[in-house]
Amino acid sequence: MKSELRIGRYSFGLSHFIFATVFVLRLLVLARLSRSPFLVPSRGDMHFYNDWAQRILSGQTTGHFAFYGLPGYAYLLAFLYKIVGYNPFVPGFLQAGLDAGIGVLIYRLALRTCLATSRLWKFAIQDQAQTVAVVAALGWGLFVPAQAYSVILMPTVWFVFAFWLVVWRIVKNDGTPTRRECFGLGLLIGVTAMGVATILILLPLVLAALLLKPKIDPQRRWQTLLFGAALLLGGAGLGTAPCWIHNYFIARDPVFLSAHSGINFWIGNNPTANGYPRFPPGLRAGQAAMLDDSITQAEAAAGHSLKRAEVSAYWSAQAKKYITGHLADWLKLLTLKLRNFWSSFQYDDLSIVTNLREQGVILPGLYFGVVAALAVPGLLLAWWLAPPSRWIVAAILLSMFGLFPVFITERYRIVAVPGLLIFAAFGLLIFWQALAANESRIAAAYLALLVGSTIFVAWPQRNPSLWALDAYNSGWQALESNNLPLAEKKLAVAYAYVSGNSETNFTLGNLRLAEDNVRDAQAFYRAVLAIDPQHKGALNNLGVVALEEKRWRDAQSFFLAALKQEPRNPKTHYLLARAQLKQGNIDRARAEIEVALQLKPNQPEFLALQTEISKGSNNGE
């Protein structure tokens, strides 16, 4: 008891130390980021949120459509930009503070786990509890993916902080959550769900705490449970209200949060799925492009415009059809997702960790594989020795199961890392204590578990397309920034891994076009069509090359083929109008440019071509 009191005196000061240390580490990364090309995003999900926030500031909202993408983070960015002006450094600064708060939560959860263990085990580990908690918290400060995702324009850190704050509130109290606590946790979960819907997986954890935590008057047990559950769900409903009120009553579309859940379900469950976000044919990489393609394809299949809920239902139906028709393959896919979640292989679909490391932005540190391998033995021992830790184990497992309907990426599984760090430090402590006490059986059991977990986590990924991801994304980024030598180097690596990948060939075609090597560019685009005959980008680019070479009929054929895949693309209609005009097909050219202007009014080049077509028509008369 005296030892616990002594620990309590220092824990508050150490919480400040943890916060300050992690915060300084994050500010150092943010300062380096501000001197790199990555502070202002130009592609990927960061650009998606940043661009959405700026559209919100300019008054452009979803109009009569339901949200197609979770809006919480975009509106948060818009709010910050409204107050301080457009400056991506400010969100990064706030997120650095939140990330330091995650370190404090790890420290307190680890301390709670160790103190619970000391009551059950014959070894006195109270004196080491503080050290274990500090090591686990500082491990978060050195965790490399956390360094990256804490400072870029992504909602990841907000989600991780809210997730573990809820877990801490459950672990902290021995008794059942109060009614006020239930409502507050539900509200926090609901508000966070507007940015990252995966946090809804914690609702069962809070309900379990209502059911399993002791200190309930037996005569009022069910009344307490019912009221607590109602307040929890009511808080979640209130927290998500901006989304469902907009969707149901303004857009008049029955969508709870965002209608993009259907396409994510399909990406995670289709014949080509591999447990990672591998885009099926017809869907371009990148958040904005993928969402546009998903709407276009669903509407093309239906033959008319669709509400966002109908688009989501279309893709969900495709995924369910695959699951029911290929149950054995789907079960195998689930095992792949399980393996991917625990694998040391880093599948960062944005490649932001690799890019920031190569740019010297992030510091050397820990990666998922090391943490996971050390955590598994500690997790099993903690489940046996420290009952409060079972809530942490449940949170980790819920975060994993919450990803099974979709796919695994580095930024999705990062939410489990705080809990894994706790168990990694805890397991090392138990091993050390067992050696000190000559408990050879416990030490041997730990080592056996560690060997098994290391083999499981480090089992190699042999799919070459997975290893090509970072090289491809880095090459794409270099091409966008007009660094052609670096793009050549990175894309050559990606091509060596997966020469038959359509997107790699397409990007190499774009690189050759930027180098004015039209012949090789066309060769790559035709290679793309050999792999994916419906690739809109390759069809459009071949059409543009044909226009420049005055092969009007070829250009027309390519643009018509592209429009079959994306009939509402205004630029393709514009290009087709140009090809028709060059062939003297005035009426067809006029019809195409009118469609282009309907889809995108007041576009200067569209208006200029419309004027040119009108002059040609008058001259013909």
N, C-alpha and C positions, 0 to 999 in steps of 0.2 A: 504493500500500500504506500509506504514511504517513497519507494522508488517511482511509483506512478505519479505521486504528487510532485516529485522532483522533476520528472520529465515534463509534466504539465507546465511548470514554471518557465521552461525554456522553449516550449513548442511555439508559443506566440512569437518570440523573437526569431526563432528559426524560420517561421513562416515568412517573416519579412525578409530574411536573408535569401530564402528560396526565390521569393518574388523578385527581389532586386537582381539576383544573379541571372535568372532566366530572362528578365526584361532587358538587362544590359546585353546579353548574348543576342537577343532578337533585334535590338536597336543597331548592333554592329552589322548584322545581316541586312537590315533595312537601309543603313547608310551605304553599304556596298551596292545594294540593289539600285539605289537612287543614282548611282554613277554608271549603271549598266544600261543596255538597250531594253531591258525587260520591265522597267518601272511602269511605262505606259504600254499596255498590251496591244499587240497588233493582230493576234489570232487566237483561236481556241476559246475555251470557256471564259477566260479572263476578259477577252475582248467582247464576248457575248454579254456579260454582265455590265461591263463598262459602257458599251454602246447602248444597251437598254436603259441604263441610268441617264445617259445624256438625252435619249429620246423622251424620257419622262420629263426631264427639265424643260424640254422644248414644247411640251404639251401633247406629245404623241403617246397615246395609251393604246390599249388593246381594242378600243372601239366596241363593237358589238360581239367580239369573240371572247370566249373563255380563255383563261391563262393557258399558254402553251409553253411551259417553263415556269419553275417556281419563282414568284416575284419578290420574295422577301428581301433578298440581298440586293437586287437591283434598286428597289425603293430605298433601302438603307443608304446605298451609295448616292442616290439622287438627293436624299436629305442632307448628307454630309457635303456634297458639292454645292448645294443651295446655300449652306451656312458659310463655308470657308472658300468657295470657289473650286474650280476643277483642279484637284491636286491628289493624285493617287497615293501620295505619301501619307496623307492623314488617315485613311482607312488602315494602311499598314501599321501606323503608329498605335492606333486603337487595338488592332489585332495582336500586336506585340504585347500589350498589356494583358489582354485576355489569355494569351498563351502562357504568360507568366502565372496567371491565375490557375491554369491547368496544373502547373508545377506544384502550386500550393495544395490543390486538391489531391494530387498524387501523394504528397508528403503526409497529409492527414489520414488518408485511407491506408497507407502503408503502416503508419504508426498505430492505427486502430487494429489492424491485422496482427501486428507483432504483440501488442499488449494482450489481445485475446488469447494468443497462443501461450503466453507465459502462465496463464491460469491453468492450462490443461497439461502442459508438458513438464517433466521433472527438471529440465534444463532451465536455468534462470537466464532469460534473454532480454530482460527489460532494459538493461544497460546498453545493449546493442540496438534496441528498437529505434532509437533516435538516428543512429548511423544508417541503418537500413532505409529508413524513410527519406533521409537526405540523399542517399545514393540513388534511390529510385526517382526522386524528383529531379535531381541534376541529370539523370539519364535522359529525361525528357528534354532538358535544355540542349543536350548534345545529339538528340535524335535528328538525323539529317532530313528526312521528309518533313518533319515538323518545322524545321528551320525554313524550308522552302514555302510551305503552305501557310505559314503564319504571316507572311508579309506580302503575298501576291493578292490580287483581287479575286478571291474565292471565299465562299462562306464556310470553308472547312473548320477553321478555328472556332467560329461561333458555335457550330454544331458540337464539336468535341467538348468545349467548355460547358455548354448546357447539359450535354449527356452525362458528364461526370459530376456535375453539380447535383443532378437528380439522384445519381447513385450515392453520392456522399450524404445527402439528406436521409436516404433510407438506411445506410450503414451506421450513421452517427447515432441514431436513436434506437434504444432497445425496445421501446414500446411501439404500438401501432401509430401510424401517421395521424395527426389530428385533422379535423375537418378543414381548418385553415390551411394546413400543410397540403392536403389533397388538392384543394382548389388552386393553391399557388403552383404546385408541381404541374398540374394539368394546364394551367395558363402558360407556364414556361415551355412545356412541351409543344403546345399549340402554336405559340408565336414562332418558335424555332422551326416547326414543321413547314412554315411558309418559305423557309430558305432551304432546308434539307428535310425531306419528309421521312427519312429513315428513323428519325428520333421517335416517331410514333410507336416503334417497337418497344419502348420503355413503358408504355401504358400497362402491359401485362405484369411488368416487374413491380410497379406501384400497387396494382391490384393484389399481387401475391403478398406484398408486405402487409396490406390490410388483412389478408386472410391468415398469414402465418406468424406475424409478429405477436408476442405475448402481451400481457397486461391489458386484456379486455375483460370487462365485467361479463361473465357468462350469460347473464340475463339480458344483456343489451348487445350481445355479439353481432347478431344479424342486422340489428338496427344500425349499429356502427358501420358494418360493412356496406350496407346499402347506401347510407348517407355519404360515406367516404367515396364510394364508386361513382355516385351521382355527381358529387362535387368535382371529382377528378375529370370525368368526361365532360362536365359542364365547363370547367376551366379550359380544357382542350378545345371545345367547340367555340368558346369565346375567343381564344387565342388565334384560331384559324378563321375567324369570322370575316376579316377583310377579303379573303379568297372566295369562300363559298357564297358570301353575299353578292360579290361582284359577278361570279359565274352564274348563279341561279337567278338573280333578280335583275341584274343589269344586262348581262349577255344573254340571259334566258337559255342557258346551256347547263345541263345537269352534271357539273364537274365539281368535286369537293375541293381539291387543291389545284392541280394542274392536269391538263389532258395529255401531257406527254408521257404519262405512265405506260400507255399502251405500246408506244414504239420502243420504249426501254425494255418492256416485257418481251417483245419480239426479238430485239437484238440479243437478249440473254437466252432465248429459247427458240432456236431455228436450226435447220439442218446443218448450217455451217458454223454454229456457235462452238466456242472452245473454252468457255468459262470466263473469258475476258471480253471487253467490248469490241468484238470483231464485227464490223459493219457488213451486213449481207449485200449482195450485188444490188445496185440501184440507189444506195444510200452513201452520200459523201461523208468523209470524216469531218469533224468539227461540229460544235453544238448548233450553230445557226443554220449551216448547210444541211445537216442531218434533219433538223426539224422541218425545214422547207421541203426537203425531198419526201419526208414522210407524209406531209399534207398532200403534195402533188400526186404521189403514187396512189394514195387512198382515194382521192377525187377522180383520178384517171380510171381506177377500177370501178368506181361507182357510176362514172359518166356524168357527174354533176357536182356542184359545190357541196361541201359538208360542214356541219358544225364540228367544233373541236371534239366534243364528246363522241361524235360519230367516227371521227378519224381514230380516236383512241380505241373505240370498240372494234374497228376494222383490224387494227394491228393485234389487239388482244385475242380476237377470234383466230387470227393466223397462228399465233403462238399456241393457243389451246388446241387447235387442229393438229399441230405438229406433236404436242405432248401426247394427246390421246392416240394418235396414229403411230407413234414411235416411242412407246413407253419404255422399252428396254434401253434405247439410245438416250432418252431423257434422263433415266436413272443414272446411266453412266456419266452424263453431263453433270449431274449433281455431285458425283464423286470428284469430278474434275474441279468444280467450284470449291469443294472442301479442300482439296489439295492446293488450289491456287491461293486460298485464304491464308494458309499456313506456310506457303512456300517462301524461301529466301529470294526467289526471283522477283525482281522489282518491275512490275508492269505499271508504269506511270503513263497513262494515255496522253497526258499533256507534255511529257518529257521535260517538265519544268525542273525536276531535281537534277537531271543530267545537265541541262543547259546552264543552270545557275552554278553547278559545281565546276563546269568547264570555264565559266566566266569568272571564277574566283569569288563568287558572291557568298556561298555558304561555307561553313567551317567543317573540318573533318569531324567525324563522329560515328554514332551507332546507326546501324541499318536494321531492318525488320528481322532478317534471318537470325542474327545474333540474339536479339531480344526474345524472339519466339522460342528458339532452342533452349535458352536458359529458363524461360517462363514455364514451360510445360511441367518439368519436375516440381518446381515451386508451387504451381497451381494445384497439383495432385496432393502434395503434402499439406498445403494450406487448407484444402477442403477437409482433410482429416483432422488437422490440429486447431484450426481457427474458424469456428462457425460463422462469424461475421463476414469472412472472406467469401463465403458461398454466394453472397449477393453480387460481389465483384465478378466471380466466375459466371454467374447467370447473365450479367450485363455483357460480358465478352461473348458468350454464346449467342445471346440475342442479337448482338451486332452482326455476328457471322450469319445467322439464319435470316436476318433481314436483307442480306445481299443475295441469297440463293434465288429469289425470283428474277433477278437481273444478272449482274456480272460482278467480277472482282477487279478493283483497281487499287493502286497505292493510296489514293486519296480517300477511297471508301473504307479501307480496312484500318486506316490510321486511328480511327476512333477506339479500336481495341488496345492500342499500344499503351496508354496509361495503366490499364489493368495489368497488362503483360509485364511492364516494368516493375510493378509492385511484386509480382510473383517471382520474377527473375532475381530481384534483390533478396526476397524472402527465402528462396531456395538456397542461395549461396550462404545465407546466414545459418540455415539448418545444417547444411553440409559442414560448415566451419565448426559449429557447436558439436556435431557428432564426432568430428575428428578430435576436438579438444577433450571430449568425455570418453574417448575410446569406444564409441558405439559403432563398431565396424559394420554391423548389419544395416544400420540406417545410412551410413556413408556409402556402402556398396549399393544399396537400393537407389540412392540419389544418382550415383554414377551410371547405373544401368538405365535409369529413366533418361538421364542426360544423353547417353549414347543413342538410345532409341529416338528421342525427339530430334537430335541433330541429324540423324539419317533421314527422318521423315521431312524435316524442314529443308534440308539441303539437297533433296533428291532432284537431279538436274532436269531442266526443261529442255527437251530436244527439238521442239518445233522451231525451225529457223525463222519463221515469220515473227515470232515473239522477240527474238534477239535483234531483228531488223528495226523494231519500232523506234528506239531512241535515235538511231542513225537517220531514219527517214524523217522524223519530226525535226531534228536539228538541221537536216538539209533543206527541208521545206522552209524553216525559219530563215536560214541563210539566203535562200532564193528571194524570199519576200523583202529582205533588207538589202538586196542587190549585192550580196557578198558571193559572187559567182564561184570563185576558187573554193571557198569553204563548202558551198552547196555541192560542187562537183565531188569533193572528197567524201562528204557524208552520204550522198546519194549513191556513190559507187559502192560503199560498204553495204547499204541497204539492198542494192541490186545484187550484190554477191550472195547475200542471204536468200533473197526471194526474187529471182529474175522473172517469175511468173505472176507477180503481184500487179494488179491493174493500176493502183494508185502510185506505186513506185515508178512504173513506166510512164504514167501520165506526168508526174512531176519532172522526170528526166526529159520528157518532151518539152515541157515548159522551159526547162533550163536551156535546152538546145535552141529554142525559139528566142530566148533572151540573148543568146550568143550569136544570133542571126544565122544559125545553122538550120535552115528550113528543111533541108533534105532529111537530116537525122531526126528532126522534130517529128516530121510526118511518119517516119519509120516507127518511132516510139508510140505515136498515137494509134497507128494501125495495129501495133502489138497489143495495145489496150483493148481495141475492139475485138481482137482475136480471143482475148480472155473474157471480156464483158461487152458483147455487141450492143448493149444499151447504154453504154457510158456516155452521159450527156456532155461532159467536159471535152472528151476526145472528139465527139461528133461536132461540137461547136467549133473547136479549134481547127479541125480539118476544114470545116466550112470557111472559116476566116482566112486560112491559108489559100484555099481555092479562090476566094474573092480577090485576094491580093495578086494572085497569078492569072486573074481574068478567066478562070474556068467556071463560068456562071452556072452551068447545069450541075456540075459536081457540087458547087456550093449549095445550090438549091436542094439537092438530094440529102446532103449532110444536115442542113437546117430542118428539113421536114422530118428526118429520122429523130433529131433531137427533140422536136416538138411533140412527137408521139410519147416521149418519156416525160416531158415537162411542158404541157400545152399552155401554161399560163406564165411563161417566161417572156417578159416584154422585150428583152434584148434580142432573143432569138427571132421573135416576130419582126423586129426592126432589121436584123441582118437578112432575113428571108425577103423582106420588102426590097432591100438593096439588090439582092440577086435577081428578083423578078423584074425590077426596073431596068437593070442592065440587059436583060433579055428582051426588053420592050413589052413586057406583060404589065401594062399600066393598071388595068383594073385589079389584077391580083396584088400588085404592089400597094395600091391604095387600100385594099382590104386588110393587108397585113399591117400597114403602118397605123391604121385606125384601131386595130386590136392592141397594138403596142401602146398607143396613147390612152386607150381605155384602162389598160393595166397600170400604166405609169404616166399620168398626165403631166404636161408642161416640161417634159424632158427636152432640153434644147436640141440635141441631135435628132430626136424623133420629129420635132416640129420642123427642123430644117429639111429633113427628107420629105416630109409631107408637102412642104412648099415646092420642093424640086419635082415631086410627082405631079402636083397640080400644074406646074408650068409645062411639064412634058405632055400632059393631057391636053392642055390648051393649044400647044404647038401642033399636036396631032390633028386637032379639029381644024 
